[in-house]
Amino acid sequence: MPAELTPAQARRVALAAQGFGGKKPAKVGVSAAQRVIDQIAQFQLDTVNVAVRAAYVPLFARLGNYDRTLFDQLSASAPRRLFEYWGHAASYIDVQLFPALRQRMLENSTQPWPQITDILREHPQMMDQVLQQITAAGPLTARQLNCPDDRQQQPWWNWSAAKLILEWFLNIGTVSSAGRNTQFERRYDLTERVIPQEIFTAEPLSELGAWTALVRRCAQALGISDAASLADYFRIDRKNTNAAITELVASGELLPTTIKGSTRAYYLWHEARVPSQIHTDAIVSPFDSLAFHRDRLLDLFGVDYRIEIYLPAAKRTYGYYVYLFVSDDRISARVDLKADRKRKVLMVQAAWLEPGAPPAETARRLMGALRKMSDWLGLGEVQVAEVGTLSSQLRRYA
């Protein structure tokens, strides 16, 4: 492995580790999806469904057109490959990481939410009521529970007391999500009935062993990383991250390295590939693991990326729900996308060229990727609004 990487090499390492540039299967099945799970470890959830729910997009970005029910199968049916828990944020996580995440569940159990304390002060029987009903009849949504003392809570998204208790139980590992209904509500069940038995009953890891196992997966998923991006991938505090890095450097799994022109101290995963080239055209959601750590994205790809969903429209620079376009080993553009399902149209509400990207080639390749995305979503025409520095070029290919 080189002691110093060029910026182009570093980008290719990062993309290859995240599963970009590989040969796409003629038909995406469980084995291809499992390969991506092995590579990136988690799929972040997001409730916004302006084009498609975020957790579905990473498989499409890496593998191409696939039946979204496959993802539902991986996360809600036996043999379960994914489970819902707190990773980078609320995520579908590789079920093999359940033993490592038990450390997070244990630590969470020592820090009860104030709202839970308030509920139990007023209704000490409610926690037992909730658990008894889940045990007897789970999986159940929060609305399916019968808790006479239930009431709305503020400011937790108007969650009921029963919903708060269920989320607390999920936080500490007592219950897990057995899947989602058509309204995207969690269906809660006992964790021992959700997680495969051989994983649920696995030998507990030590505290250091658990954090090291998670940082190991972060390092593998990122390929090239610094301490901040390793901590950010599963939101591990820096003290535990640094202890795990020390272990992994000592074992030879993390190799200290530098990137020419960068002042950051990087680590290279010892099995990371350094491809001579990457060939891909991929539309990446704002919650894709490639873009988790914004400072790393800026350092490696020169892209200053921020989510603008929560800003007033007048204060947005690029749009409401903006995807990145990866072409080969660079990020060439970003597009604000919306699915008009009634008209069966994929709307490009804005299209922006990244500095240094060739306009005509980027527009042509981006339009090809947008047409594939439109087909995947069961839409038809791609319509491009005249907003953004790439929109005029993109409209020529629409």
N, C-alpha and C positions, 0 to 999 in steps of 0.2 A: 504494500500500500504506500502511496506517495506521502511524504511528510507534509507537503503543501499542495493544495489543490488550486487550480485556476478557477475563476468564477464559473466558467462554463462547465467544468467538471463537477463542481459542487452542485450546480443546478441539476445536472443529469443524475448524480447520486441521489439527490432528494426526490426527484421524480420517479426514478426506478424503484427506490425503497417504498414509495407510496403506490406502486402498482401501475404506473403510467408507462406506455410505450411497449407493452407486451403484445403478443399476438392475441387477437380477439377471437373467441370461439364462434363457430357457426351458430350454435345455440347455447345460450347461457343456462347452465344447470347448477346443481348443488356444488359440484366439485369446483367449478370456476368461481362461484360466490365464496366458497370456503377459502380459496386461495387469497381473495381480497381481504377476508376477515383475518387471515393469518398475517397479512401484510400491514393493515392499518389498525386493527384491534377494536375500533369503535366507530359508530355512526351517530353523530350528534342529532338529537331531536330538535324540531322547531315546529310550533303550532301553526305558523303562517303557511298558508296554502295558496299563495298568489299564482304560482305556476305549478309546483308539485312539492309535496312535503320533502324537507331537506334530507331526511334519512334515506330516501330512495335514490338520490342523485349519485352518490359515490360509486355504486355498482355500474350505473349507466356510463359515468365518465370514464371508467376504466375498462368496462367490458362491452359497452354498446347496448343495443336494444335487448331488453329482457322483460319478462312478465313480472310485474310488481308483486303479484301474489307469492312469488318465490321468496321475496324478502319477508313477507308476512309469515310464511312457513318457517323460515329460519329463526324468527323471533317469537313464534307463538305455538309451534307444534313440535312434537317429539320426532326425532331426536333434536332437542333444542341446541342451536348453535350460538344464539345471542340472548342476552337478558338485559332488562332495563335497570340502570343504576346511574350513580353520579360518577362520570369519568371526567372528560373536559368540561362537560356540563351534563344535563340530563341526556343520556345516550343509550343506544343499544351496544352492549359490550360483549366481546368474545367470552363465552361462558367459561372457558378455561381459566379466565382471570378471576373467577369468583373467589377461590381461596385467598388470593392476594388482597382482594377488596374487602375481605372480612375484617382486616385491620381498620379500614375506614369505618365500617359499620360499628366496630367495637368503640372506636374513639367517639363516633357520633352519639352513642348510647350514654356517654358520660356528660353530654351537653344538651339537656332537654330544652326544647323550644319554650319560650315564655307562654305562648298560646296553649301548649299542652298542659303546662302547670295550672293555668287559669281554668281550663276545662275540667281538670281533675279536682280542682278545689270546689267547683260548683257541682260537678256530677262525677263523683269518684267511681261510679259503676260503669261509666260509658266505655272506657278502654276494654274492660272485660266483655261488655256487650258486643262491641265491634269484633273482637277476636273470636268470640264464640260463634257469631254468625258466619264469619269467614271460614272457620274450622268446619262448621256443619254444612255449609252450602256453597263455598267458594268454587270457582272464581265469581266475584261479584263486583259491580261498580259501586261507587260511593252512594249513588242515588238508589241503589237496590237495597241498601241497609235499612233496617227498621230500628231507629234510635229515638225514643219518645222525647228525650231531652235535647235533641239536635237543634241547632240554631246557626244563623249565619255569623261568620267571623269577619272582622276587618283588621288589617287591609290585605289579607291573603287572597286576593282575587275573588272575594266573596265566597270563599270555601266554607262549607258547613263544618261543624265540629267533628262529625264522623269522617269527612274527607281529610281534615287535619290529622286526625288520629291515624288514618290509613297511610298518609304520607310519612308520618313519623315512624310507623312500623316499617315502611319501605326503607326509610333512612337508616334504620338500625338493623335491617336484615330479617325482621320477623316475617314480613310478607314480601312478595315480589309481584311484578306484573305478569299475569298469565297471557297477556295480549291486549289488544285494543278493540273496542266495538266500532261500529260505523260512524259514531259521533266522535271518535278518537279519545274516548274515555278509557282509562285504565280499568282492567278487570283484575282485581287483587285476589291472590291466593297465598296460602302458606308457602314460604320459600322452599321448604322441604318437598313440596309437591310440584314446584316449578323447575328447580335446578336438578339435573340428572343426579341420581343417587351416588354414583361413584365420585362425582365432583363435590356434592354437598357434604359427603362424609370423609373427604380427603383430610389427611393429617394437617392440622393447623400450622401455618408458617409463623416464624418469629416476627417480631416487629420489623427488624432490619431486613429479614428475608422477604417480607411482604412488599416493602417499599422498593427493595432491589429488584424483585420480580416485575414490578410495574415499570420502573425506570428502564429495565432491560427491554421490555416491549416498546417503550417510547423510543429508545435508541434504535431498535430494529426498524420501527415504523418510519422514523425520520431519516435514517441513513447518515446524515450529517447534522449535528445539533450542537448547541451550546447549553450551558447549565440552565439558562432561563427557559429555553424551549423544551428541555427535558422536564422541568418542573411544571410547565404549563400544559403539557399534553394530557396528563391526568390530574392536573391541579393539585400537585403534591407540594407541601411547603419546602422552602429552600433548604432548611436544615436536614430533612430526611432525604431530599434529592442529592445534596452534597455527600451525605454518608453513603448513599447507593452508588454515586459516581466513583467514589474512592474504591469501593468494592469491585466495581466493574473495570476500572483501570488496572487494579491489581491483578485481576484475573485475565487481563488481555482482551476483554470483550469490547472495551472502549479504548480507542487509540487517539491520544491528543494530536491535533493537527491544526493547521492554519489554512486560511483561504487568502490568496494573493489579493492585496488591496483592502482587506478587512482587518480591523483592530480587535475583533472578538476572538476569544479562545474557543475553538471548536473541538468536537470529538467525532471521530469516524467509527461507525459500527464495524466490527472486525470482519464481518461477512458481507459488508456492503459492496455492491457492484459499482464500478466506475465505467459506465458504458461510453463507447467512443461516439455514440450518437443516440438520440431519442427521436422516434417518429410517433407523434400523436396529435390529434385535434380533439380537445376535451373541454367541455363546458363544466365549470366547477362552481358549486354552490357556495354562498358566503359562510356556510358552516362545515365545509369540507375540511378534513384533517390536514390537507396540504396547507391550508390558510389559517390554521389555529393560532399560531404565534405571529402576530403582525410585524414585530420587529425583525424576526428571522426572514419573513417574506420580503420585507424591504431590503434587508442586507443581501439576500441571495438573488432575488429577482428584480430588485429596484422598483417594487410596486408598493405604494403607500395605500393600504386598503383599510377602509373603515365601513362598518355597517351603518347605513343611514336611515333604517326603518323608523327609529325612534325620534328622528329629527322632524320638525315641521317642514312641509314641502318646500317652502321658500329658502330654507337653509341647507338643502341637499345639493351636493355637487354633481353626483352621478345618477342618482335615482333612488327609488324605494327599495327594490330587492335586486341587487346587482350581482351578477355572476361574472367570474373571470373566465377568459378564454386562453387555454394553454395550447400553444402550437409549437411542436417539437420541444426544445429545451428553454423556451421563454414564455412569459405571459404577455400576449400581444394586444389584448383588448379586454374591455369589460362591457357588459350589456345588462340593461334593466329589463327583465322579462316578466310577462304576465300571460297566463292562459285564459283566453276568452272561450270558455267551454261551450257556451250557447251558440256562438258563431263558428266554433271549431277553428280558431285562429290562435297562433302563437304570436303575441304582440311584442315587438322589440320597441320599448318605449324610449330608449336612448342607447346609443352605441358610441363607445369612446375608444380611440386608438391610444395604445401605450407608447411613450416616447421611444423612438428608434425602430419601431415595428414598421414593415413595409405596408403601406395602405392598401394597394390593390390585392396583393397576395393574402393579406390578413382578412380582408373583406370576403374574398372568394372562399377561403377555407372556413371562415366563421359561418358563412351562409350554409355551406355544406353541413356543418355540425348542427346548426339550428334546424335545418330540414330533418335531420335524423332525430333530433330531440322532439320535434313536432310529431313525427311519425310514432315515436315511442309513447307520447302522451295521448295518442289517438286524435290528434288535431289534423289540420290540413295546411292551409296557407300560412306563410310567415309574412307578417306585415311589419314594416319598419317606419317608425316615426322620424321626422326630420329633426332629431335632437341628438347632439353629440358630434364629436370630431370625425367619427367613422361612418355616420349615418348616410351621407351622400354616396360614398363608395359602396356601402352595403346594399343600398336600395337598387343599385345597378344589377345586382345578382338575385334580387327578390323575384 
